[in-house]
């Protein structure tokens, strides 16, 4: 005859005191309270597994897990047993599924994608991407299992950015989401990428091209630059920007150590030494690889004049008040405005690049590769880039840069189209000799 078990009560559980050895207080149906010599009281459940073997489950410690809660756990375990399931195995499976779900949330997968990409990104860019995800993606998507996300879910943070009129941000967020979900497909977490359907789902702003003067107005520009009565170093900065058509940050953060006067070559490093208190001072060439800039006779003369002003310092184009800080990023455009130009509609410093590129192409003299390399543009065709990334086309670019400088000088007197200047006879004074097929 089975022994009758008197169910436990909370007062009895509370009153149980530790002894020299473990002892148990039974509640019935396999549930008991194990009291250890340390004073720890643990709920245990003794049962028979579906395969007939004995099983012992631990529910938790008393009083964190009270008597009522322990009995509920027992009831759940008995229900599983009635269905032929082992409570312990079921608990392990549920824990594994919960762990997998936590590992496969959008945020978890996004952080793994970011960590992998950050190995090839600049630290500043990696920090920006992570900050954007934390601010705009994770609040809405972070806790969701990645397998449950649909296109409409992924669209929500993009639409919020669109409503704030931050259309560039919305575009960036779409790129991140698409890449994260693509990685999930590649790792077998989802079958298809729902982010592919986000293309065109948010508004885009029409690209605003940097204003550039028509080449017919070169004589006017050069005359105003010669008459500029502002800071001498500023005039030289504008002139050099026009002569070698480099980017603003490449000019502002330039150091004298980068200039080789003997070889007539400026080597812009992929990354520069930081300057305390100056943002983005480590910026070098746009593509983070050294960029070679051949220097024409005119560019060397401009740099020579600048050397008389700042040659004793590290930076070429120093600020107005502190020689260890560069001139302002607005200096060139401010000078153009002082000359009477509207830098939003007529011409800006970056527009000099478009003017030079246009003239070089219209001349018909130079190969596409040489022009693109001089503009420091990245080759977008991956196969082609693999073959030409070492090709500097330096000899052709030296001729090209000298031709551009001479073209500027020629336009001081009389405007000629680039094609006309390129096809002048040698006895007419064109200083660049071009070999043409016989």
C-alpha positions as CSV (number, residue, x, y, z in Angstrom):
1,X,0.0,0.0,0.0
2,X,1.4,3.4,-1.1
3,X,2.4,5.7,1.7
4,X,0.1,8.7,2.1
5,X,1.9,12.0,1.6
6,X,0.7,15.2,3.4
7,X,1.1,18.1,1.0
8,X,3.5,20.8,2.1
9,X,2.6,24.3,3.3
10,X,4.5,27.5,3.0
11,X,5.0,27.7,6.8
12,X,6.5,24.2,6.8
13,X,8.8,25.1,3.9
14,X,9.9,28.2,5.7
15,X,10.5,26.4,9.0
16,X,12.7,23.7,7.5
17,X,16.2,24.1,9.0
18,X,19.5,22.7,7.7
19,X,20.8,19.5,9.3
20,X,24.1,17.7,9.0
21,X,23.0,15.8,5.9
22,X,20.6,16.5,3.1
23,X,16.9,15.7,3.8
24,X,13.7,15.9,1.8
25,X,10.2,17.2,2.4
26,X,7.7,15.6,0.0
27,X,4.7,17.3,-1.5
28,X,3.4,14.4,-3.6
29,X,3.3,13.3,-7.2
30,X,7.1,13.3,-7.4
31,X,7.6,16.9,-6.1
32,X,9.8,17.4,-3.1
33,X,11.9,20.1,-1.4
34,X,15.6,19.1,-0.8
35,X,17.2,20.9,2.2
36,X,21.0,21.0,2.2
37,X,23.3,21.5,5.1
38,X,24.2,24.9,3.7
39,X,20.6,26.0,4.1
40,X,19.8,26.0,0.4
41,X,16.3,24.6,-0.3
42,X,15.8,23.2,-3.8
43,X,12.7,21.9,-5.6
44,X,13.1,18.6,-7.3
45,X,10.7,16.5,-9.4
46,X,11.2,12.7,-9.5
47,X,9.5,11.0,-12.4
48,X,9.6,8.1,-14.9
49,X,10.7,9.0,-18.4
50,X,8.7,7.8,-21.5
51,X,11.4,5.2,-22.1
52,X,10.9,3.8,-18.6
53,X,14.1,5.1,-17.1
54,X,14.0,7.2,-13.9
55,X,14.3,11.0,-14.3
56,X,15.0,13.8,-11.9
57,X,14.4,17.5,-12.7
58,X,15.4,20.6,-10.8
59,X,12.8,23.4,-10.8
60,X,14.6,26.1,-8.7
61,X,15.3,27.2,-5.2
62,X,12.9,28.1,-2.5
63,X,11.7,30.8,-1.7
64,X,12.6,32.4,-5.1
65,X,10.4,29.7,-6.5
66,X,7.4,29.5,-4.1
67,X,5.3,26.4,-3.3
68,X,2.5,27.4,-5.7
69,X,4.9,28.0,-8.6
70,X,6.7,24.7,-8.0
71,X,3.3,22.9,-8.2
72,X,2.6,24.6,-11.5
73,X,5.9,23.4,-12.8
74,X,5.0,19.9,-11.7
75,X,1.7,20.1,-13.4
76,X,3.4,21.2,-16.7
77,X,5.8,18.3,-16.4
78,X,3.0,15.8,-15.8
79,X,1.2,17.1,-18.8
80,X,4.3,16.6,-21.0
81,X,4.7,13.1,-19.6
82,X,1.1,12.3,-20.5
83,X,1.9,13.4,-24.1
84,X,5.0,11.1,-24.1
85,X,7.5,13.9,-23.8
86,X,10.5,14.1,-21.4
87,X,10.3,17.4,-19.3
88,X,14.1,17.7,-19.2
89,X,14.6,17.2,-22.9
90,X,11.7,19.6,-23.6
91,X,13.3,22.2,-21.4
92,X,16.7,21.8,-23.1
93,X,15.1,22.1,-26.5
94,X,13.2,25.2,-25.4
95,X,16.4,26.7,-24.1
96,X,18.3,25.9,-27.3
97,X,15.5,27.4,-29.4
98,X,15.5,30.6,-27.2
99,X,19.2,30.8,-27.6
100,X,19.0,30.4,-31.3
101,X,16.3,33.0,-31.5
102,X,18.4,35.4,-29.6
103,X,21.4,34.8,-31.8
104,X,19.3,35.2,-34.9
105,X,17.6,38.5,-34.2
106,X,18.1,41.3,-36.6
107,X,20.3,43.1,-34.2
108,X,22.6,40.1,-33.6
109,X,22.9,39.4,-37.3
110,X,23.4,43.1,-38.0
111,X,26.3,43.4,-35.5
112,X,27.9,40.3,-37.0
113,X,27.6,41.8,-40.5
114,X,29.1,45.1,-39.2
115,X,32.0,43.3,-37.5
116,X,32.9,41.5,-40.7
117,X,32.7,44.7,-42.8
118,X,34.5,46.8,-40.3
119,X,37.7,44.9,-41.0
120,X,37.9,46.6,-44.4
121,X,36.3,49.9,-43.5
122,X,37.9,53.0,-42.1
123,X,37.3,53.3,-38.3
124,X,35.3,56.5,-38.8
125,X,33.0,55.0,-41.4
126,X,32.5,51.8,-39.3
127,X,31.5,54.0,-36.3
128,X,29.1,56.0,-38.5
129,X,27.4,52.9,-39.8
130,X,27.0,51.4,-36.3
131,X,25.6,54.6,-34.9
132,X,23.0,54.8,-37.7
133,X,21.9,51.2,-37.1
134,X,21.7,51.8,-33.3
135,X,19.7,55.0,-33.8
136,X,17.4,54.1,-36.7
137,X,17.2,50.3,-37.2
138,X,17.6,48.5,-33.9
139,X,14.7,50.3,-32.1
140,X,12.2,49.0,-34.7
141,X,13.9,45.8,-35.9
142,X,16.5,44.8,-33.4
143,X,14.6,42.3,-31.3
144,X,12.8,40.5,-34.1
145,X,13.9,37.1,-35.3
146,X,15.4,37.7,-38.7
147,X,13.4,34.9,-40.3
148,X,10.1,36.6,-39.4
149,X,10.9,40.0,-40.9
150,X,9.0,40.9,-44.1
151,X,9.5,43.7,-46.6
152,X,6.9,45.9,-44.8
153,X,8.8,45.5,-41.5
154,X,12.1,46.5,-43.1
155,X,10.5,49.4,-44.8
156,X,9.3,51.0,-41.5
157,X,12.6,52.7,-40.4
158,X,13.2,53.8,-43.9
159,X,9.9,55.6,-44.1
160,X,10.6,57.3,-40.8
161,X,13.8,58.7,-42.2
162,X,11.9,59.8,-45.3
163,X,9.3,61.6,-43.2
164,X,12.1,63.6,-41.6
165,X,13.3,64.5,-45.1
166,X,16.6,62.7,-44.5
167,X,16.5,61.0,-47.9
168,X,20.2,60.3,-48.0
169,X,19.9,58.5,-44.6
170,X,16.9,56.5,-45.9
171,X,19.0,55.3,-48.9
172,X,21.9,54.4,-46.6
173,X,19.7,52.4,-44.3
174,X,18.2,50.5,-47.2
175,X,21.7,49.5,-48.3
176,X,22.5,48.3,-44.8
177,X,19.3,46.3,-44.4
178,X,19.8,44.7,-47.9
179,X,23.3,43.7,-47.0
180,X,22.3,42.3,-43.6
181,X,19.5,40.2,-45.1
182,X,21.7,39.0,-47.9
183,X,24.2,37.7,-45.4
184,X,21.3,35.9,-43.6
185,X,20.5,34.2,-46.9
186,X,24.1,33.2,-47.4
187,X,24.2,31.7,-43.9
188,X,21.0,29.7,-44.4
189,X,18.9,31.7,-41.9
190,X,16.3,32.7,-44.5
191,X,15.6,31.5,-48.0
192,X,15.1,34.8,-49.9
193,X,16.0,38.4,-49.2
194,X,12.8,40.5,-48.6
195,X,14.9,43.7,-48.7
196,X,15.3,43.3,-52.4
197,X,11.8,44.6,-52.7
198,X,12.7,47.9,-51.0
199,X,14.3,49.3,-54.1
200,X,12.4,52.5,-55.0
201,X,10.2,52.4,-51.9
202,X,11.4,55.8,-50.6
203,X,11.8,59.1,-52.3
204,X,15.2,60.3,-53.6
205,X,16.5,63.8,-54.1
206,X,17.7,64.8,-57.5
207,X,21.5,64.8,-57.6
208,X,22.9,68.3,-57.3
209,X,26.0,68.6,-59.4
210,X,28.7,71.0,-58.2
211,X,28.6,74.2,-60.2
212,X,31.4,74.8,-62.7
213,X,32.1,77.7,-65.1
214,X,31.9,77.2,-68.8
215,X,35.4,77.1,-70.2
216,X,34.6,80.2,-72.2
217,X,34.8,82.1,-68.9
218,X,38.3,81.0,-68.0
219,X,39.8,84.3,-68.9
220,X,37.3,86.1,-66.6
221,X,38.1,83.7,-63.7
222,X,41.9,84.1,-64.1
223,X,41.6,87.9,-64.3
224,X,39.5,88.0,-61.1
225,X,42.0,85.6,-59.4
226,X,44.9,87.8,-60.4
227,X,43.1,90.8,-59.0
228,X,42.2,89.1,-55.7
229,X,43.2,91.4,-52.9
230,X,42.6,89.0,-50.0
231,X,45.1,86.8,-48.1
232,X,47.9,85.9,-50.4
233,X,48.0,82.2,-49.3
234,X,44.3,82.0,-50.1
235,X,44.8,83.2,-53.7
236,X,47.6,80.6,-54.1
237,X,45.3,77.9,-52.7
238,X,42.6,78.8,-55.3
239,X,45.2,78.9,-58.1
240,X,46.7,75.5,-57.1
241,X,43.2,74.0,-56.9
242,X,42.6,75.1,-60.5
243,X,46.0,74.0,-61.7
244,X,45.9,70.4,-60.3
245,X,42.1,70.0,-59.7
246,X,42.4,68.0,-56.4
247,X,39.8,67.6,-53.8
248,X,39.3,70.1,-50.9
249,X,40.6,67.8,-48.1
250,X,43.6,66.8,-50.3
251,X,44.5,70.4,-50.5
252,X,43.7,71.6,-46.9
253,X,45.5,68.8,-45.1
254,X,48.6,68.8,-47.4
255,X,52.1,68.8,-45.9
256,X,55.3,70.0,-47.4
257,X,56.9,66.6,-47.0
258,X,54.5,65.3,-49.7
259,X,56.0,67.7,-52.3
260,X,59.0,66.5,-54.4
261,X,60.1,69.7,-56.2
262,X,63.0,67.9,-58.0
263,X,60.7,65.2,-59.5
264,X,57.8,67.7,-59.9
265,X,55.5,65.3,-58.1
266,X,53.0,65.5,-55.3
267,X,52.3,62.2,-53.5
268,X,49.1,62.4,-51.6
269,X,49.1,59.6,-49.0
270,X,46.1,57.4,-48.4
271,X,46.0,58.5,-44.8
272,X,47.7,61.4,-43.1
273,X,48.9,62.0,-39.5
274,X,46.1,63.3,-37.2
275,X,46.2,66.9,-36.0
276,X,44.9,67.4,-32.5
277,X,41.7,69.4,-32.5
278,X,41.1,69.1,-36.2
279,X,38.4,66.9,-37.5
280,X,39.1,64.6,-40.5
281,X,42.8,65.7,-40.6
282,X,43.8,62.1,-41.4
283,X,42.1,62.3,-44.8
284,X,44.4,61.7,-47.7
285,X,43.5,60.6,-51.2
286,X,39.8,59.7,-51.7
287,X,40.3,56.0,-52.2
288,X,42.6,55.6,-49.2
289,X,45.5,54.7,-51.5
290,X,48.4,57.1,-52.4
291,X,47.6,59.4,-55.3
292,X,50.3,60.8,-57.5
293,X,49.9,64.4,-58.8
294,X,52.3,65.5,-61.5
295,X,53.2,69.1,-61.1
296,X,53.3,71.5,-64.1
297,X,55.8,74.3,-64.2
298,X,53.0,76.7,-63.3
299,X,51.9,74.5,-60.3
300,X,55.5,74.4,-59.1
301,X,55.7,78.2,-59.3
302,X,52.5,78.4,-57.2
303,X,53.9,76.0,-54.6
304,X,57.2,77.9,-54.6
305,X,55.3,81.1,-53.8
306,X,53.4,79.3,-51.0
307,X,56.7,77.9,-49.7
308,X,58.0,81.4,-49.1
309,X,54.9,82.0,-46.8
310,X,54.6,78.6,-45.0
311,X,57.7,76.6,-45.8
312,X,58.9,76.6,-42.2
313,X,55.7,74.8,-41.1
314,X,54.4,71.3,-41.7
315,X,51.2,72.3,-43.4
316,X,51.2,74.0,-46.7
317,X,48.0,75.9,-46.4
318,X,47.9,77.0,-42.8
319,X,45.0,78.7,-41.0
320,X,44.7,82.4,-40.3
321,X,45.6,82.2,-36.6
322,X,47.4,78.9,-35.8
323,X,50.0,77.4,-38.1
324,X,49.5,73.9,-36.9
325,X,45.9,74.0,-38.1
326,X,44.8,74.0,-41.8
327,X,42.8,76.7,-43.5
328,X,39.0,76.4,-43.2
329,X,37.2,74.1,-45.5
330,X,35.2,77.1,-46.7
331,X,38.3,79.2,-47.6
332,X,38.4,78.5,-51.4
333,X,34.6,79.0,-51.8
334,X,34.7,82.1,-49.7
335,X,37.4,83.5,-51.9
336,X,35.3,82.8,-55.0
337,X,32.4,84.6,-53.5
338,X,34.6,87.5,-52.7
339,X,35.5,87.5,-56.4
340,X,31.9,87.9,-57.2
341,X,30.8,84.3,-57.9
342,X,27.8,82.5,-56.6
343,X,29.3,79.2,-55.3
344,X,25.9,77.5,-55.4
345,X,25.0,78.3,-59.0
346,X,28.1,79.5,-60.9
347,X,31.3,77.8,-59.6
348,X,32.8,76.3,-56.5
349,X,36.2,74.8,-55.7
350,X,35.1,71.3,-56.5
351,X,33.8,72.6,-59.9
352,X,37.4,73.1,-61.0
353,X,37.6,69.3,-61.3
354,X,34.7,69.2,-63.7
355,X,36.2,72.1,-65.8
356,X,39.5,70.3,-66.1
357,X,38.0,66.9,-66.8
358,X,35.8,68.5,-69.5
359,X,38.7,70.2,-71.2
360,X,40.9,67.1,-71.1
361,X,38.2,64.9,-72.7
362,X,37.2,67.5,-75.3
363,X,40.9,67.9,-76.4
364,X,40.8,64.3,-77.7
365,X,44.5,63.9,-76.7
366,X,44.3,61.7,-73.6
367,X,43.3,58.2,-72.8
368,X,40.3,57.5,-70.6
369,X,42.5,55.6,-68.1
370,X,44.9,58.6,-67.7
371,X,42.1,61.1,-67.2
372,X,40.3,58.9,-64.6
373,X,43.6,58.1,-62.8
374,X,44.4,61.8,-62.6
375,X,40.9,62.6,-61.3
376,X,41.6,59.8,-58.7
377,X,38.4,58.1,-59.6
378,X,37.9,54.4,-58.6
379,X,37.5,51.9,-61.3
380,X,34.1,50.4,-60.9
381,X,34.6,47.3,-63.1
382,X,36.2,44.9,-60.7
383,X,37.9,42.7,-63.3
384,X,39.3,45.8,-65.1
385,X,40.4,47.3,-61.8
386,X,42.4,44.1,-61.0
387,X,44.5,44.7,-64.1
388,X,45.0,48.5,-64.1
389,X,45.3,49.2,-60.3
390,X,49.1,49.4,-60.6
391,X,49.0,51.4,-63.8
392,X,49.7,55.0,-63.0
393,X,50.0,56.3,-66.6
394,X,52.4,58.8,-65.1
395,X,54.2,59.8,-68.3
396,X,51.0,60.6,-70.0
397,X,49.6,62.4,-67.0
398,X,52.7,64.6,-66.8
399,X,52.1,65.7,-70.3
400,X,48.4,66.1,-69.5
401,X,48.8,68.3,-66.4
402,X,51.3,70.5,-68.3
403,X,48.9,70.8,-71.2
404,X,46.1,71.9,-68.8
405,X,48.3,74.5,-67.2
406,X,49.4,75.8,-70.6
407,X,45.7,75.8,-71.8
408,X,44.9,78.0,-68.8
409,X,47.7,80.4,-69.7
410,X,46.5,80.5,-73.3
411,X,42.9,81.3,-72.3
412,X,44.2,84.4,-70.4
413,X,44.7,86.1,-73.8
414,X,42.1,84.5,-76.0
415,X,39.6,81.7,-75.5
416,X,40.3,78.6,-77.5
417,X,38.3,75.4,-77.3
418,X,40.3,72.5,-75.9
419,X,40.2,70.8,-79.3
420,X,41.5,73.9,-81.0
421,X,44.3,74.3,-78.5
422,X,45.2,70.6,-78.8
423,X,45.5,70.9,-82.6
424,X,47.5,74.0,-83.0
425,X,50.6,73.6,-85.1
426,X,53.9,73.3,-83.2
427,X,55.2,76.6,-84.5
428,X,52.2,78.3,-83.0
429,X,53.6,77.8,-79.6
430,X,51.8,74.8,-78.1
431,X,54.4,73.5,-75.6
432,X,53.0,70.0,-75.4
433,X,54.1,67.7,-78.2
434,X,51.7,64.9,-78.9
435,X,52.6,61.9,-80.9
436,X,50.0,61.1,-83.5
437,X,49.8,58.1,-85.9
438,X,51.5,58.8,-89.2
